[in-house]
Amino acid sequence: AKVLVNDQLIERTEAVIDIEDRGYQFGDGVYEVIRIYDGMAFTADEHLDRFFHSAEKIKMEMPFDKQQMLQFIEQLIKENNLQDGSIYMQVTRGATARNHLFPGKDIKPVLTAYTKEVARPEEKLENGVKAMVTEDIRWLRCDIKSLNLLPNVLAKQEAKEQDCYEAILHRNGTVTEGSSSNAYIIKDGKIITHPATNLILNGITRQVILQLCQANQIPVAEEEFHLDDLKTADEIFVSSTTSEVMPIVQLDGQSIGDGKPGPLTKKLQSLFLEKIEEVKTQ
Ligand code: PMP
């Protein structure tokens, strides 16, 4: 497979990263995951905008502009003949002698990107998945898509050990998001999700879902909600680039609704699918 290291498309086996890369040593960098459907990058513009914003928030200058990044994405898709999958991209603050301080201007950020084949999780989307609740122990800048994912890793592993697909996080009882997804409840026909503050990552899938709700007169609110709201919700779902609109049918061992994906979640799934089809035919 061909991967990107800075502006060079090379064989994966030829790619070399310095042991003093700041991403490796400090998690000093940001990343994105972009979904590819039928060889087409889905919401690539939005992902790249967020990528640049994340970089700006950690005071890091991106080594390439957005147009160049779009070209890299196209090249990666073409060279790897990618139909259905994703592109992982990350930029770190570069490689130099280990020191917490930012390196000088002579040290350039390091971009790496590669493709992966992934199928849509159809069975899970159809039947729903289980989730558990755990404490959100992350820092206060969750709006940055930073490489530091240790709390997310710990939460996801905890979920796995309880035979769950996702860990839904709470801060003092306020539900923030999933370990790698945004979280939503539905109560009396209204969808509620945490506002896009510093406490969550404003998911691109989340933004698509909010637009779909608005365009289809589905009541939606970006409001805080609490653990009791989660437990007593009519429906729960999480969203992400790879999970799309994923129904949660069990929470901490308790069925949500009748233990099957609910009607409004299914409605959103079909609207999301239409959106994917739109992009494919562009
Ligand atoms: N929150 C977190 C913490 C995530 O890691 C992700 C997935 N990257 C999301 C939300 C969903 O974001 P997106 O829809 O852009 O994939």
Residues whose N, C-alpha, C, O or C-beta is under 5 A from the ligand:
A	BS01	PMP	E177 G178 S179 S180 S181 N182 L201 N202 G203 I204 T205 R206 S239 S240 T241
